[in-house]
Amino acid sequence: MSMNARAAMLYDANKKSLLVAYLLWWFLGFLGAHRLYLGRIGSGIFMLVVSIVSWVLTLVLVGFIGLALIGLWWLIDAFLIPGMVRKDNMRLIGRLTSIAA
C-alpha cells in the first residue's frame, strides 16, 4: 500500500463530520460538546464549567447571566461550526501529508 493511499485512509477514518458537529451543537451545545469534538478543548471545558456553575447559581438568580452568555455563544457557534470543521480537517491533512512525505 502506498503512503498516499494510507494517508487517504487515515484521513477518512479521522476527519470530523459537519453533521456530527451540528448534532452535538444542537443537543449538547450548552455544555460545549461540539467544541470538544472539534478539538477546541480549552473553550469546550470553559463552556462546560460556566454552564454548570450558572445552573447552580440560578438558585440565587445570578446564574441566569451566565446562561444568557452561554446561549449567545451557542448561537454564534452555529455560524462558526463549518469553519471549525474545515480548519480541523485541514490540520489533519497537514499532519498526514507530513507523514506521507
N, C-alpha and C positions, 0 to 999 in steps of 0.2 A: 504494500500500500504506500502510495507516495505521501510526502509530507503535506502537500496541498489538500489531498483527499482527507487525510487525518485531521487537518485544521478545519476543514469544512464540516466534518462530522462532529468535532468538538464544539464548533460554533452552533450548529443546530441543536446540540444537546444542552448548551448552556445559555443560549440567548434568552432575553427577557421578552415576555409577551405583553403587548399593549392591552389585550383583553383581560389577562390576569391582573395587571396593574389597575385597570379601571374597576374590576370586580372587588379587589381589595380596598380600593379607594371608596367605593360605594358602601360596602358592608362594614369595614373596619377602619375607615379613613380617619375617624376622630382619634383613633389610637395610633396612627402613624404606620399602619401595616404596609401600605403601598410604598412608603419611603424606605422601610426596612427591606422590602422585596427588591427595590431598585438600587440597593447598595448605599443609601444615604442613612447610615446607621446613627450618626450623631443627631440629626434632625428628627429621625424617627423615634429615637428614645426620648428626646426632648418633648416631642408631641405627646408621647405616651404618658410621661411624667406629669406634664401640665394638665392633661385630661383627667388623670386620676386625682391629682391634688385639687383640681377645680370641682370635680364631683363631690369630693369630701367637703370642700369649703362652701358648697351650696347650702349647707345646713345653717351657715351664718350669712347667707346671701352674697358673700364676696366672690364665690366661685363662679357666679354667672358671668363675670367679666372675663375670666379665663376661658370659659366655654364659648363665649362670643368670639374671642380672638381665635380659638381653635376652629370654630365654624367658618370664620373668614379665611383662615389659612387653608382649610379643607376646600372651600370654593375656588380659591386661587390655584390650588394644586390641580384642579380639573383641567385647567388650561396648560399647566406645566408638564403633565404626565407624558405626552408624546415626546417632548424634548428630552425628558429624563430617560425614557426608554431608548431613544435613539443614541443618546450620549453613552449610556451603559453598554449598548451593543457595539458602538464604535470602539469603546475601550477594550471590549472583548476581542474584537477584530485585531486591534493593535497588539494585544498580548499574543494572540495566536499567530499572527504573521511574523512576530519576532522569534517565536519558537520554530516556525517552519523555515525561516531563512537560514 
